[in-house]
Amino acid sequence: MIAKTFARMQQIDFWFLIFLITLVGLGLMILHTASISLNDSATSKELPAFFKQLYIGVIPGILLFFIVQALPYRIWKIGGCVIYGLAFILNLLVLHPELGLSDGGATRWLGFELFSFQPSELFKLGLILCLSYVLAKRKDNINSPASVIRFLILIGIPVGIVALVQSNISTAALIAGIGGSLLLVSRLHLLWLGSFVLFVLLAGGVGMALQDYRMERVTEHAQLVTGDQVQTCAENTQQYWHLCQNLIAVGSGGITGVGLGEGVQKFNYVPKSANDSIFAIYAEEMGLVGVTFFFLLMLGIVYRGLVIAGKQRDDDFARLVVLGIIAWLVLQMFINVGSTVGLLPVTGITLPFVSQGNTSLWVLFIAVGIIASISKSSRA
């Protein structure tokens, strides 16, 4: 049985697997150095961030990958909508006073005895699988008003819950981007696509206008990136602390970086150095060379994903699932890196397979496991 399992594993797209393994290894290396300051401040009873990520995040994630890649991907036609429904329930459960965990004034986690879970991560995967199923099923009349309403409801539910219930605009925008990407590759009429984009922009604008701190964050970001950044950071240290420290870290890396483990910005300068801002620490220590290597790895995963999707000419569901997961990885990476280097306001979006976060890793490993399963079917 073991020999049969490994024989099936060999059918997975080779380069996709190589790029993925390398990215996971690189992510652990980056987290190890970025979390040094956290380890220094931890008590002796706490597990260091690196080992917590390895034992609770990566190892269970790899196990999930092995399980999922062995399953026939067609089970996700129905299973995906089950995940979508489960995500709907879990994302509402954060309102339960005994289960919901708050951080920074927002309640976005479910707390259990052994671990915490961020259910919005499950919504990303559930939306990709369920929307892909519905899009494939209705491909012959995809532009009918009834079909479009179904698509918008499927996308609107997670976006609305994450934005309104959990006050997480950045993740809601990411989910909307994933849904919009699937509509785009499904060849939805440009009129419907334009209406969807306009609605998302208007809804996002209203959401920010209803919360003063969000508007202030956007305004402050615009003032910083359009002015003299050095002078602005020097004169308004506290106001622009997070973004300024990110920019200092990235700029300090130069071409080759200051050396692995030699960065100083992680020591009480860059906030959330092992989470949202981990890319800044990596850029400081590994420089442009290391950043280029990271982007090449991501580009390799994206390219092989597109190759796998291109082979699913007779299976719209499989093709859409792969493209949806690839869009998810690209958009999430763009938002994280963009907020780090000042292209976007600072957000709480993690860097895929790199940032500390068990829920994100588990769901990502399931997602790439599905791609691996689909890649095997195209070679069978």
Residue, then its C-alpha position, 0 to 999 in steps of 0.5 A: m500500500i505504501a509503494k502504491t501511495f508513493a507511485r501515485m505521488q510520482q504522478i504529481d507535477f514534478w516542478f510544482l512539487i519542487f517549487l512548493i517544497t522549496l517555498v515551505g523550506l524557505g518560509l521556515m527559514i525566514l520565520h526562524t530568523a524573523s521570530i528571534s525577538l519573539n523567542d527572547s521575550a517568551t517565557s520558558k513555558e512557551l514554545p518558540a515561534f519556529f517550532k510552533q510553526l513547524y509542529i502545529g502548522v507545517i507538519p499537520g499541513i503536510l499530512l493534510f496535503f498527503i491526504v488531499q492529494a490522494l483523494p479524487y478531486r471530483i469529490w470537491k464538486i460537492g465537498g467544496c460547497v460543504i466547506y463553504g457552508l461550514a465556513f459560513i457557520l464558523n465565521l458567524l460563531v466568532l460572535h459567540p462570547e465563549l468562542g470568539l477571540s479578539d485582538g486589536g479591537a476585532t473578533r476574528w478567531l475561534g478559541f479552542e482548548l488546544f489551538s485557535f482557528q481563523p475561519s475566514e481562511l476557510f471561506k477562501l477555499g470554500l468560495i473557490l471550490c463552490l463557485s467553481y462548481v456553480l460556474a462550471k455547471r452553468k457555463d452554457n448560460i453563464n451570462s443570464p441574470a439568474s446565473v449572475i445573481r447566484f454568482l454574486i450571492l456566493i461571493g457576497i456572503p463571505v465578503g459581507i460576513v468578513a467585512l461587517v461581522q469581523s471588521n476585516i476589510s483587507t480579507a474581504a477585499l481578498i475574497a472579492g478579488i478571488g471571486g472576481s478572478l474566477l468570474l473573469v476566467s469564466r468569460l463572464h460578460l464585461l458588462w457584468l464584470g464591470s458592474f461587479v468591480l464597481f459594486v465592490l469599490l463602492a461597498g469598500g468606500v462605504g465600509m471605510a467611510l463608516q469607520d473613521y480609523r480606516m479613512e485615516r489609515v488610507t489618508e495617512h498612507a496617501q500622504l506618506v507615499t506621495g510626499d518626502q518619505v524620509q522627512t515625513c517618517a522623521e517628523n511623524t515617527q509615531q503616526y507612520w511607525h509601522l510603514c516607516q519601519n517596514l521601508i527602513a528594513v526593506g531599504s537597509g537590505g540593499i542588493t545582498g542584505v545584511g545577512l541571515g539573522e543579522g537584521v535589527q528591525k525585528f527587535n522592537y522596530v517592525p511590528k508583527s515581524a513574524n506575521d504581517s511584516i515578515f517580508a520586510i525582515y526577509a528583504e532586510e536580511m537577504g536583500l534584492v537577491g533573496v527577494t528575487f529568489f522568493f518571487l521566482l519561487m512564487l512565479g514557478i508555482v504560478y506557472r506550473g499551476l497555469v500549466i496544470a489548469g491548461k491541461q483541464r480542457d475537458d473539465d471546467f471545474a478542475r480548471l477553475v479550481v486551479l486558477g482560483i487557488i493560483a489567483w488566491l496565492v498571487l493576490q494574497m502575496f501582492i497585498n502582503v508585499g504591497s502593504t510592506v513596501g508602501l503600495l497599499p495601506v498596512t494590512g493584516i494579510t499574511l504572506p503565503f507559506v511564510s508568515q506565522g499562522n497555523t490556520s493559513l498553513w492548514v488551508l493552503f496545504i489543503a488547497v495545493g493538495i487539491i492542485a496536486s490531485i488535479s495534476k495527477s489526473s491530467r497525467a493518468 
